[in-house]
């Protein structure tokens, strides 16, 4: 049985639900099941070498050693591992993993982490510097993203990454809708090109993702978004830009649509948050995507991408403190005392917040603008080079 021909032929001409039902049935047939298992084994064996290259090269520890190992020897092994793994990204064979490879800069961030390795923002009474760092990270990011032109003070929190920023924003809209509108079956209108973290949020928080298509220019379809909004819609989402194609959705139209319906709008600028503001200053035609638009009620922007901070920080922003409070968790009746946590984690590495703060201040506006100019010039050179290859369409 040729499974590919079957899926491309008869199953390809029926609707998705029926095709899914038929596919699940076909998987139970012995010939199909054997084919799938064989393909799976081939895939797994091929991945083993890539994801576990150190098997047999370095010792593997399954249990704690009876006595602690020599620290100098551990540092030697760690250094060997680090050197091996630098090769791929230093030679330019990594996409979206490392955003700043300058050795002096990495040493600078490492020094900051060393100085604040014990800091924990959960205990602000012991490490008030962590509170200072995070408040200023949020303030600087908000000002960069139109917060200084908003009618209310834009606020937010530092998170562990773009996924957590998105998770927290979606949880916030769910909880707000439940408290203020009595919505128990929340929905979010999301372009098919939105980051998969929105699907993760839907899975975690019981929100139905209503996917809308993109147009010929790979931008979210505004008409489809309007048709997808129901009485259960708690938020509409747009990307600036989207991860699959690097295209900015029509944030102005989408956010106006959300405002018209009295619901929230989230701009996911995890990828572009630290590029687009500076591209606009450089004269590139960047459409409005931030808090300058009255319909934008929240944003996500990754400091550990083009903010050049150490991995493990992002920022989620809200137009008002009233909206942000739905993100928080508090417990007042716990026998251990009052517990308050603004993000998903309790204890967090304050060293990463310190490194993020230091990264932003060491770059400044001029540093980010210079980096953005280099990025866009490089992108243009790549685009021109591709257009000169006649075999590519």
N, C-alpha and C positions, 0 to 999 in steps of 0.2 A: 504493500500500500504506500503510495507516494503522498505523504502528509502535506508537503508544501503545495502540490498541485491541488489537493482537496481544499486546503484553506484559501488558496488564491482563486479557485474556481467556484464551486457551488456555495461554499460557506461565505465566500466574499460577496455574494449577491444577496444575502439576507441580513436582517438587522442585527445589531450588536448583541442584544439580549439572547436571541435565538442562537446566534453563532456561538456565544459563550456556553449555552446549555449543551449544544451539539459537541463542542470541543471537550467539555468535561466528560461527556459520555464516551467520546472517542478515546480519551486517555485511559479508560478502563479496559479497552480491548488489548489482549496480550501482545499483538504485533506492535501496536502503537506504544504501549507501555515499555516494551523492550527497547524500542528505538529511542524513546525519551531517556531511559536510564543509561543507554550507551552514550548518548550525546552528553549527558550530565557528567558521566565519569571522564569522558575526554576533556570536557571543560575544566573540571576540578583538577585533574592531573596537570593540565597546562598551566593552571594558576598557582599550583603549589610552589614551583620554583620562583615565581615572581613575588609572592607574598611571604614566603618563608625562605629567603636566600641564605639565612645564617644557620640552617639546620646542618649539624655536623661540623660547622666552622667555629662556633662559639659554644661554651657550655650552656646547657639548658637546665634551669632550676625548676623543679616541680614541688619541692619542699624547702622550708627554711634550712639553711646550713646549721649544723650543730653549734658552731661558733661563728661569730661574724667574720666576714672576709676582710682582707687588708684593703684599706681605703685607697691606697696608691694604686694597687692592682685594679680596683674597680674603675678608677679614673682613667687608667690606661685603656681598659676595654671600652669604656664610654667614648673616649677620644677616637679609638679605632672605628667604632660604629659611626660616629659623627662624620669622620673623614670620608668613609665609604659613601655615605648618603648625601654628601655635599655635591658629589660629582654630577648627578643627574640635573639638579637645578642650576648649578653654577655654569653648566655648559648649555643651558637654555632648553633643556628637554622636559620642562615641567610647565604646565599651564594652570594658573590660578592657585598655586600652592605657596609660592614664596614671592613676596612683592618688593622686597628690598634685600639685596645680596651684598651690600658694601660691608667689608670686614670691620672697618672702624665703627660703623653705625651699629652693627651687631654687638660689638664689644661694649659700646655705650649702653645699649639696652640691657645687656647681661649684667653690667655693673649696677644699673638701677634695680634689677631684680634681686641681685645679691644684697643690696642695702635694705630692701623691704621684704625679704623672703619670709618673714614670720608674720607679716601684717594680715589681718583678717577684718574686712569691713563690717562683719557681723558684730564685732566688739568695738564699736566706735569710741567708747570711753577709753580704751587702751590705745587704739590707733586712730586718733582724730585726723591724722594726715590722710587716711584713706577716704574719709568723708570729703575733705578738701579736694583731693584729686578728682573724685568722681563728680562732685558738684561742678567743678570747673570744666571737666570733659564734656558734661552735658550742656553747660552754658555755651561753650565755644562751638560745639556741634550745632546747637540750636541757632545761634547767631549766623552761622555759615549757611544754614538751610532756611533762611527767611524768617527766623524767629524774631529778629530785631525789627521786622516790619509787621508782625502780627499784632492784633488788637488786644490780645491777652498774653501774659508771660508763658512762653512755651517751656515745658518741663520734661523730665524723663528720668531714665535710669541707665546705668551701665550694666551690660549683660555679658554672658560668656561667648557670644557670637551671634551671627545673623539669624540662625535658627531659633535661638532663645528669644531674640527680639521679636520675631514674628509670632512665636508661640504666645508670648506675653500679651502682645497687642490683640491677638484673636481671643484669648481668654478674657481680656478686658472688655471687649465688645460683647462677648457672650454674657458676662456677668452684668454688665450695664443694662442690656436688653431684658434680662431676666428680672432685674430689680425694678426697672422703671417702666417696662412695657409688658411684663408678664409673659415673655416669650420662652417657651419650654422646648421648642423644636427649632433652634436657630439655624439660619442659612447664611452663607457668605458667597458673594458673586466674585468669581476669580477667573482671570484669563487662563487659557490652557497653557500659556507660556510662563505663568507665575512660578516662582520657586517651589519645589516640592515640599518645602517646610510648611506651606499652607495646608497641604494634604496631611502632613504630620499633625498639625494643630487640629484639623478636622477630626482625625482619628483619636487624638488624646482627649479632646474636649467635647465630643459629641456634636460637632457642627457639620451640617450638610454642605459640602462644597458644590456649588452650582457653576459648572465650567462654561465659559463663553468662548466662542471662536475668535480667531484673529482675521484681519482683512488681508488684502493682497500685499500690503506693505508690512505685514507681520505685526501690526498693532492691534490691541484689543478692540473688538467691534463694539462701538458705543451703542448702536441700536439693539444689539443682542443683549447688552448689559441692562438696558432699560426694560427689555422684555423679561429678563430673568429675575427682576426684583419682585418680591412678594411681601406680604405682611410679616413674614418671619425673617426677612433679610436683616441682618445686624450690621453688615459692613460690605463695602465694595472695595476691591483691591486693584491697584495698577502698579506696574514696574517701571523703574527709571534707572537703568534699562533692564530688560529681561535677560535672564541668564542664557537661554538657548540661542538668541539671535543678536543680543546687544541693541535692541530697538526700544526706544522710549514710548510707552503707551500714551494715548491722549489723556494725560492726567487732568488737564483743565476741563475737558468735557465730562470725563468720568466723575470727577469730584463735584462738579456742578450738578450732575445727575443725582449723586448721593445726597447733596445738600437739599435739593428739591424734594427728596423723599424723606428728609429728616433722619438720615442714617449716617453712620460713620464712613470715612474714606481713608484707606491706608496706602501711602506711597512706599513701596519697597525700594529703597535706594541703597540696599546693602552693597551693591556693586558700584553704583555711580555717585553715592553721596559725597565722596571726597574727590570727585573728578568734575562733575557737571557744574558746580558753582564756579570753579576756576576756568573751565572751558568757556563759560559765558563771559567771564571777565576778559578772556583772550579774544573775544569777538566771534566765537562759534555760535551758530543759530540754535541755542538750547531753549526749548519751550519751557514755560513755567511748570514746575513739578513739586514745589515745596510749600511752606506755610504762607507764602505770598498769595496763594490761592485760598479763598475763604472756605472752600469745601474740604480741604485736606485737614483731617483731624488727628492723624498720627503718621509717623514715619519710622523707618528702620534704616540705619546707616552703619556700615562696618568700619570701625577704626583699625581693625587688624588686616584690612585689605589695603586700599590706597590711602589709608591714614597712616600706614607704615608702623603700626604698633606691633608688639609681640602678639603671637597667636593667643586668642582667648578673650577678646573684648569686642564689643559692639555697643551701639546706643539705640534705645527705643525712645522716641519723643512723642509727646502729647500736646495738643493745643491748650488744654486746661488741666489744672490740678484736680478738678472734679472728675474728669475722665480717668486720670492716672490712678486715682484711689481704688478703682475697681481691679487694678493689677495686684494690689497688695494683699498679703495674708497676715492676719493678727489672731492671736489666741490670748484671752485674758483670764481664763479659768484653769490653766494648766498648773498642776502642783509645783512644777519647776519654776514658775514665775511668768511674767509677761513675755510673750514671744512675738516678734515682728520680723517679717522677711519681705523685702520688696520684689525679689526675683524667685525663680524656681529653686535655686540653691539656698542653703543656710549659710554655712561657712563658705567663704570665697577667697581666692588668692589675691590679697591686696597688692602683691608685687606686680601683678599684671596691670592693675589700675594705675600704679605708679609709673610703669613703663609706658602706658598709653598716654598719660599726662605729659611725660617727658618727650615722647615722640611728637606730639602735637606742638608743644612749645618749641622744640628744636627745629621744626620745619617752618612754622609760621606761615603767613599768607604767601609770602614770596617763594618759600620752598615748595609748597603745594602747587602753586601756579607754575613754577618751573618744571616740576615733575609731570604735571598735566600736559604742558606743551610738548614735552619729550614723548609722552605716551601717544598723543594725537598725531604728532609728526611721524612716529614710527608706524602707527596704524595706516596713515596715508601712504607711506612708502610700501607697506605690504600690499595694500589695495592696488596701488599702481603696478606693482610687480606681478600680481595675479592677473590683472587685465592685459598684461603683455604676453601672457601664455596662451597662444591660440587654441590649444587643446582643451582648455578649461572653459566651461560655459557658465 
